[in-house]
């Protein structure tokens, strides 16, 4: 083989490798700029019930938190928990969240449906000034958190 054929082959191989590298890395760098969205997340919180905090069931149910499934597949929430900073805990029991669906978890008493769940409490859970809601799966792993106000230990 002559030196010029070998040189041409090496040049062609290097250009091909460079083009392949550019194609493979372009989507990865584009993905780095997109914010990560968890599969299941705390999507909204109404921690300060509108109107006076009179502990009526109506007022308690105006305090809620929404959980959204961002995937196409249903997620079994059985055994998952929702907790505040004071240790109040709500355990999901026999709840299946459809793909691309949201369920609202109310503090007060009510009848559970596909879109609304009730903690059946007679006292408020979420602190109006500052709190953190933590969603954990059935193995105790943190799935998502949502915080508001000034938190314990001076964190914000």
VOGU-3710 file (C-alpha; in Angstrom, 3 decimals, decimal comma):
1> xxxxxxxxxx> 0,000/0,000/0,000  1,346/3,412/-0,825  1,832/6,143/1,752  -0,757/8,419/0,070  -3,511/5,743/0,203  -2,745/5,089/3,867  -2,778/8,804/4,612  -6,121/9,224/2,818  -7,635/6,310/4,738  -6,428/7,677/8,073
11> xxxxxxxxxx> -7,779/11,133/7,206  -11,153/9,657/6,192  -11,311/7,604/9,398  -10,496/10,652/11,531  -13,150/12,769/9,793  -15,749/10,003/10,216  -14,903/9,639/13,887  -15,166/13,398/14,352  -18,545/13,545/12,631  -19,834/10,623/14,715
21> xxxxxxxxxx> -18,642/12,278/17,927  -20,394/15,518/16,991  -23,661/13,679/16,300  -23,528/11,716/19,537  -22,644/14,674/21,792  -25,069/17,241/20,347  -28,218/15,760/21,924  -26,463/15,298/25,272  -25,403/18,931/25,465  -28,899/20,068/24,446
31> xxxxxxxxxx> -30,397/17,868/27,187  -28,136/19,483/29,801  -29,993/22,772/29,353  -33,436/21,262/29,940  -34,459/21,228/33,612  -35,014/17,731/34,994  -38,626/16,998/35,835  -39,164/14,067/38,223  -41,478/11,266/37,142  -43,767/11,999/40,096
41> xxxxxxxxxx> -43,633/15,402/41,743  -45,298/17,790/44,134  -46,738/20,122/41,520  -48,677/22,656/43,610  -49,393/23,527/47,249  -52,146/25,597/48,856  -50,645/25,786/52,359  -52,611/28,842/53,520  -56,291/28,042/53,387  -58,197/31,064/52,006
51> xxxxxxxxxx> -60,288/32,865/54,613  -60,092/32,545/58,388  -58,292/29,503/59,848  -61,336/28,339/61,800  -60,596/24,572/61,536  -63,919/23,914/59,836  -63,816/20,949/57,460  -64,459/23,367/54,594  -61,400/25,429/55,568  -59,246/22,340/56,197
61> xxxxxxxxxx> -60,040/21,033/52,717  -58,965/24,345/51,158  -55,467/23,408/52,387  -54,077/20,902/49,884  -51,106/19,627/47,956  -51,060/18,221/44,409  -49,041/15,229/43,208  -48,518/14,876/39,433  -47,396/11,830/37,442  -45,343/13,185/34,520
71> xxxxxxxxxx> -45,025/9,813/32,794  -47,371/8,010/30,425  -47,641/4,971/32,695  -49,682/4,671/35,863  -47,747/4,776/39,139  -48,759/2,759/42,191  -48,534/5,118/45,189  -49,453/2,400/47,706  -47,211/2,853/50,747  -45,856/6,244/49,646
81> xxxxxxxxxx> -45,892/9,011/52,257  -46,298/12,747/52,399  -44,710/14,502/55,399  -44,283/18,009/56,788  -41,412/19,386/58,920  -43,317/18,647/62,156  -43,614/14,951/61,273  -47,294/14,858/60,276  -47,520/11,942/57,871  -50,095/10,873/55,311
91> xxxxxxxxxx> -49,754/7,365/53,879  -51,193/6,591/50,444  -53,266/3,408/50,573  -54,438/1,635/47,400  -53,816/4,693/45,209  -52,925/4,345/41,550  -52,084/7,586/39,763  -52,762/7,369/36,022  -50,235/8,590/33,481  -50,141/12,379/33,043
101> xxxxxxxxxx> -52,607/12,700/35,955  -52,737/14,808/39,120  -54,275/14,036/42,496  -55,046/16,679/45,126  -54,461/15,666/48,756  -56,732/17,692/51,080  -56,099/18,046/54,809  -59,696/17,614/56,036  -62,286/14,855/55,917  -63,856/13,692/52,663
111> xxxxxxxxxx> -64,507/10,832/50,304  -61,503/9,764/48,206  -61,826/9,856/44,406  -59,373/9,501/41,498  -58,630/13,239/41,634  -59,057/14,078/45,332  -57,740/12,328/48,449  -58,409/13,313/52,056  -56,111/13,016/55,078  -59,151/13,007/57,412
121> xxxxxxxxxx> -57,538/15,437/59,868  -59,217/17,909/62,202  -56,173/20,254/62,364  -54,092/22,058/59,725  -50,905/20,346/58,540  -49,024/22,866/56,403  -47,541/25,849/58,221  -48,567/29,164/56,614  -45,219/30,887/57,251  -42,707/28,143/56,414
131> xxxxxxxxxx> -42,747/24,403/55,867  -41,445/21,632/53,647  -43,582/18,931/52,087  -41,673/15,709/51,397  -42,960/12,927/49,158  -41,330/9,514/49,714  -41,865/6,248/47,873  -42,740/2,924/49,509  -39,023/2,285/50,200  -38,590/5,589/52,031
141> xxxxxxxxxx> -36,619/7,273/49,244  -37,309/10,972/48,753  -39,113/11,507/45,449  -39,703/15,270/45,704  -39,829/18,159/48,167  -41,486/21,551/48,092  -40,583/24,323/50,554  -41,858/27,804/51,277  -40,917/30,615/53,696  -37,944/30,647/56,078
151> xxxxxx> -37,055/27,157/57,299  -35,570/25,678/60,429  -31,851/26,217/60,831  -32,046/29,548/58,993  -32,371/27,881/55,573  -34,472/29,572/52,978
//
